[in-house]
Amino acid sequence: MQTGISTLVFLSQRLHPGLLDALQRSGARTIELFAARHHFDYTDRPTVRETANWFRDTGLRATLHQPIFTPELSERWSRHVPATLSLISPDKSQRIEAMDEVKRALETAEQIPISAITLHLGLKDDPWNTLAIDNSLTAIEHIKAFAHPLGVKVLIENLQNEVTTPEHILEILHIGHFNNVGITLDVGHAHLSDTGIDHAFELLRPRIAELHLHDNHGLRDEHLWPGTAEIDWTNLARLTATLPAEVPGILEIAHELNETADSVTKKATEAFDQQARNVEDLVESNPS
């Protein structure tokens, strides 16, 4: 598993090279750009050009998280604003708005070397029904057609809704014959599900192309630093050891108002060091 971190940890700030430098100093080899206009403004050409130059200069890998806020909400964003963009909304105008916003974010791949985009199929607690299936198929097909010429792989994330349980993600990908669409397995979301992390790995392993790593206490989606709540990270090391080495494990940590670039560097470095120790302990306990 490759070390990675999301700019979500700086969501309350405008993204700039200094913050990216802080993530690089932690030892991250992949950085997920969290697409939100108030944070990483993917519609602003100077911002995109500056970010592209940074990735070219450092040689780090970039992935992209789709926008989850409508433009007007992103402009007046606060930490209490929930996700509002839905690619599978029952309302056609809302689906079109979401699709257009995702495509705007994807256009940054013309300059930034983005290898993959993580998509959300719906919002929290969305139900599983025929309409959700049809809208999911349409969304994936359209975005895949837009992303492929840019060299960007489409990934589907497991969320806290019925549409993106491991079984339902696989069903959508099977019905749509989406053989080249992968999965971003969000460990925190899997921990909150009825079936758990081990089950998610068992079903999704062949499709997993990215991991989102964060902790919680089993009650709500907290996006805490690993090891600060109740997920068994030793067991997770055993599970991730079965994945290809190039799969990035992205620390997707919630922003804190008092968090500084230096404190993020320190915490991320500690998290990566602990990951390495977990792998070493696994090797020592299972010598080949």
C-alpha positions, -999 to +999 in steps of 0.1 A: +000+000+000+013+034-010+012+063+015-013+090+007-034+118+022-063+139+012-064+177+012-097+173+031-076+179+062-072+215+050-108+219+038-114+251+056-084+268+039-076+277+004-053+251-010-018+264-020+017+249-025+027+255+011-001+232+023+008+206-004+044+209+008+033+200+044+016+169+031+046+159+011+069+163+041+048+137+060+059+110+035+028+109+014+034+097-022-002+103-034-023+133-026-061+133-031-073+167-042-107+173-025-127+193-051-145+221-033-145+256-048-138+273-016-108+250-010-094+237-043-111+259-069-110+237-100-126+265-120-098+290-114-071+287-140-043+302-120-050+278-091-051+248-114-019+259-132-001+264-098-013+231-085-002+213-118+032+229-116+036+217-080+028+181-089+051+182-119+079+196-098+075+170-070+066+140-090+039+130-065+008+112-077-026+129-077-061+116-074-093+136-073-124+134-050-155+146-068-172+178-057-199+172-031-212+207-026-232+228-051-214+259-062-236+283-042-231+263-010-194+260-015-192+298-017-207+302+017-193+269+031-190+262+068-180+230+086-217+223+092-227+222+055-236+187+044-230+172+010-256+184-015-245+173-050-260+140-060-253+122-093-283+100-088-309+125-074-345+117-084-346+153-097-332+155-133-320+191-129-301+182-098-284+152-116-274+175-145-260+201-121-240+174-103-227+159-136-216+193-149-198+201-117-179+168-117-169+173-153-156+208-144-134+193-117-123+165-141-111+191-166-082+199-143-067+166-154-058+184-187-030+200-166-027+180-133-015+144-136-047+129-120-048+092-122-083+085-107-115+102-095-136+089-066-173+092-072-203+093-047-234+076-059-260+095-039-261+110-005-263+096+031-292+072+036-303+071-001-324+040-007-317+012-031-344+010-059-348+008-096-344+045-101-312+046-081-298+018-103-307+035-135-293+068-125-261+052-112-256+035-145-262+067-164-238+087-142-210+062-144-213+059-182-212+096-188-184+104-164-163+074-176-167+086-212-155+121-201-126+108-178-111+081-201-096+104-227-080+124-199-063+092-185-084+092-154-098+060-139-133+061-124-137+047-088-169+042-068-169+048-031-189+029-005-210+054+014-235+054+042-265+045+020-281+015+005-269+022-030-232+017-023-232-014-001-205-038-014-231-061-029-249-032-046-218-016-060-208-049-076-243-053-090-242-019-106-208-026-121-220-060-134-252-047-149-233-018-167-205-041-178-181-015-162-151-038-163-126-009-161-143+009-132-127+004-098-136+009-062-124+033-035-130+013-003-136+037+026-126+019+057-144+043+081-177+038+062-172+001+061-167+001+099-200+019+103-219-006+081-238-036+093-214-060+076-180-045+086-146-040+071-136-077+066-168-084+046-161-053+024-126-065+016-138-100+009-163-089-017-145-059-032-108-069-031-104-075-069-118-041-077-101-020-050-079+007-065-078+032-036-084+032+001-098+060+023-083+055+058-098+072+089-112+061+123-145+065+142-162+052+173-188+032+154-216+057+157-210+084+131-186+093+103-160+112+122-129+110+099-105+107+128-068+100+126-060+062+127-056+047+161-077+074+179-110+054+180-120+018+176-110+004+142-085-025+145-056-012+124-035-044+130-063-064+113-065-037+085-028-042+079-035-079+073-062-071+048-043-044+029-014-068+026-035-087+001-038-057-022-014-047-050+015-026-035+006+003-058-028+008-043-028+042-024-040+043+012-054+079+015-056+094+050-090+112+047-091+132+079-116+158+089-103+193+091-100+210+125-102+247+130-070+249+150-050+225+128-018+239+114+003+227+084+030+216+109+006+196+131-008+179+100+027+169+089+035+155+124+003+135+127+004+122+092+041+111+096+031+093+128+002+076+110+025+064+082+051+052+106+025+032+125+013+017+093+048+006+085+052-009+120+019-028+116+032-043+083+066-052+099+048-069+128+026-088+103+057-101+084+074-111+116+044-130+128+039-148+095+074-155+081+075-171+047 
